Amino acid sequence: MQVTVRLFAMLRERAGASEVTLELPDGARVRDAIAALDGVVDDMPVVMAVNREYASDDAVLDPGDELALIPPVSGGAVAVSHTRVTADPLSLDDLLRRVRDPRAGAVVTFQGVTREVERLEYEAYVEMAEDRLAQIAADAIARHELCAVAAEHRVGTVPLSEPSVAVAVSAPHRAEAFAGAREVIDRIKSEAPIWKREVERGAGRWAEGSRP
């Protein structure tokens, strides 16, 4: 799949062109296009616009999409969020990389891990859960003036001591970073349509919850 990405301001100067053409595999996502432009992006916090709307890193690209890589705008730097529901093991290092920002003086992380039982089994309404995580991240960025938020929740089987949810938040100051991280994890636990089944010695039961 061939896509063309428009570049502006400092990105245009770095690339020496106002647009670049990329060859990406079918089913490629926004993060794949950004990774292909690593030499241009470097450590700059950027956001991809797809068809003139800001898109998450996990958004799937289609042939014919209008792509534009957005550097920090004149009115203030762009805040970045990354959210995902996945069956893959969670990597805190990956989330830390996603919230790295030259404006940030504080980074706060949180991991919720399986404890006391043999394993946890998670089920989710994935599409709705990912939308909810994205909105929670956007709200926290706006309320606490964060630089970036990354949050992932695992589905499927999570063995003892492995993380089922991970959050990373960066902000200019520690108070905002702590408050933002607390809000994100608290709202994920109370709002995302994700269910937990505790399994011990082959017997399982669904954890009690509350109405979202």
QUIMO-V213749 format. One record per residue. SS is DSSP state (hx for helix, st for strand, lp for the rest). PHI is phi as a letter, one per 40 degrees, with the letter a starting at -180 (* if undefined). Layout:
[[SS & PHI] [SS & PHI]]
This chain:
[[lp & *] [st & b] [st & b] [st & b] [st & b] [st & c] [st & b] [lp & b] [hx & f] [hx & c] [hx & c] [hx & c] [hx & c] [hx & c] [hx & c] [lp & g] [lp & a] [lp & c] [st & a] [st & b] [st & b] [st & b] [st & b] [lp & b] [lp & c] [lp & d] [lp & g] [lp & c] [st & b] [hx & d] [hx & c] [hx & c] [hx & c] [hx & c] [hx & c] [hx & c] [lp & b] [hx & d] [hx & c] [hx & c] [hx & c] [lp & f] [lp & b] [lp & c] [lp & c] [lp & b] [st & b] [st & c] [st & c] [st & b] [lp & f] [lp & g] [st & b] [st & c] [lp & b] [lp & c] [lp & c] [lp & c] [lp & c] [st & c] [lp & c] [lp & b] [lp & d] [lp & g] [lp & c] [lp & c] [st & b] [st & a] [st & c] [st & b] [lp & c] [lp & d] [st & c] [lp & c] [lp & c] [st & i] [lp & c] [lp & c] [lp & c] [st & b] [st & b] [st & b] [st & b] [st & a] [st & b] [st & a] [lp & c] [lp & c] [lp & d] [lp & c] [lp & b] [hx & c] [hx & d] [hx & c] [hx & c] [hx & c] [hx & c] [hx & c] [hx & b] [lp & c] [lp & a] [lp & c] [lp & c] [lp & c] [lp & b] [st & a] [st & b] [st & b] [st & b] [st & a] [st & b] [st & c] [st & b] [lp & c] [lp & b] [lp & g] [lp & b] [lp & c] [st & a] [st & b] [st & b] [st & b] [st & b] [st & a] [lp & c] [hx & d] [hx & c] [hx & c] [hx & c] [hx & c] [hx & c] [hx & c] [hx & c] [hx & c] [hx & c] [hx & c] [hx & c] [hx & c] [hx & c] [hx & c] [hx & d] [hx & c] [hx & c] [hx & b] [lp & f] [lp & c] [lp & c] [st & a] [st & b] [st & b] [st & a] [st & b] [st & b] [st & c] [lp & b] [st & g] [st & c] [st & b] [st & c] [lp & d] [lp & g] [lp & c] [st & c] [st & b] [st & a] [st & a] [st & b] [st & b] [st & b] [st & b] [st & a] [lp & c] [lp & b] [hx & c] [hx & d] [hx & c] [hx & c] [hx & c] [hx & c] [hx & c] [hx & c] [hx & c] [hx & c] [hx & c] [hx & c] [hx & c] [hx & c] [hx & c] [hx & c] [hx & c] [hx & b] [lp & c] [lp & c] [st & b] [st & b] [st & b] [st & b] [st & c] [st & b] [st & a] [lp & f] [lp & g] [st & b] [st & b] [st & a] [st & c] [lp & c] [lp & c] [lp & b] [lp & b] [lp & c] [lp & d]]
